[in-house]
């Protein structure tokens, strides 16, 4: 009987996961084996008794690239080298566990800034040039990094010293809630799984509540995103988390049908030709029109340049650090930009209009 | 070389240049019919976006290709004449390094002077001209060309070290912008800026044409030039000033475009078989313009698949071409 109830429970959990997966268009089937992870594609987390088995999956092929077993430890000291994990640690009130960051310029959270001023947190710089002895002296037991390179510098030596190193591939997730779901891993590491799951579920509810509002809209304004670097315009790929956000915010993202989570590249001629009807330009990467024109002088020929440019850059660190843990507010901002009548009373949280 | 052969060669270049300019204008991701092309050219087209693409994107890019090719090639010719060394180029004086340093400061440091009011163009322009003035100052002190060449190279090494340090402590996004600036681009220029660029380059060309006699004498060596009554010191000053203007203005608007200044004057000498600057200057200007136009046409043809920076392609095409021509001449 107990077994029967267990199977039924598992079945319903699986069913709900699969139902959620319909919302998250490309979540992989392997997560049926890990019902706790619904949206994220690049890790799995299994709990047995009091310990966890973390599997980091390769963002390109889904193969397991690292298996890490750990037990929750609320006193664990961490070097957090990316803005997104700073955001997750802050939401779970774990700022006091941080002993190292990449640089204070990349921090938004006031508590982390205060601890840095009190010299309880030190700056480690870029991960590629990180100092081995400085890590050892910090007494950190965990390093969280972006996983841009194949391996963390001195990884073997650090692991022999008992320091766990985890690459965080949240930036390769294709759904904003998949990015947020990495908070479950952070919660599990520090013994705050319940709080993490609760926060995740609340945010998912808020996100879908907002998404529901866009079902009443009559028209979807055409939108472009990204900007030019060099002679190439980089726009979010059709499967990227930002394309998902734009879709959920009830807009017609001009490159929604392109493949992949990575940025797509366009020439300025293509951009001008394909965006003559775009009403909005999101994330030009610069906070003023003057700066935009310095890097993309041809931008003034986009019809939406006059009155439809929005960017987070006025407070870039807030976007990078909090955007991952507050995807519902990102969505709210975008809905407010595209459909102001749906959300009236609040100010934009991340974005501002570029005048 | 016979006068007639030179005449035919010039005529060929004069026909090839507008032909390539037309081909350059007609290539792109936006399709134009012949009627649309000409009506957009005259800004009387029905499709406003096509007018913008032709007038604001393609024409400035084509004109910048011509101007940058001509000015860098002429600057290279002047340097090769001054140092009597075919390996000299417009960047040996460190003018490019000055531009790079100021661009690096404006992109990758938080120094308010560089980040607030200055754009990349003005940063590069100030850097190029400051270093041009520095080289002119040294040119007044130093007596011979080799010492000046060494000072130019040392200035380059010194600024490269500072730029490398700035790069090592910069965020990846800034690093990417700087790296891409270093790869060169013909697309950052507005049509409104073209007349100003043209004016500076025209001043450089006219000045070079006015000192043809001195240039021909310097080719023979300093002593010979002095015997011919040339004021070598003044000529050297003027040559450096012209090179600073030509290189500075081009680097400021396009980023560094290497190899053109080295390859084109050599190519011109091989084709025209002369040391006479009244032939070499117009020849270099024409071949320089044609060379960059040709390179940019290839870039435009490949744009649908990948985007090659102009600085990469000029070297990829230019280096084997010069090797081939040198080997051919040796035979």
Interface residues (C-beta under 8 A of the other chain):
Chain A: X125 X129 X229 X230 X231 X232 X265 X267 X268 X269 X270 X272 X273 X276 X294 X295 X297 X298 X301
Chain B: X28 X29 X30 X49 X52 X53 X56 X57 X58 X119 X120 X168 X169 X176 X177 X180 X181 X183 X185 X187 X188 X189 X190 X303 X307 X309
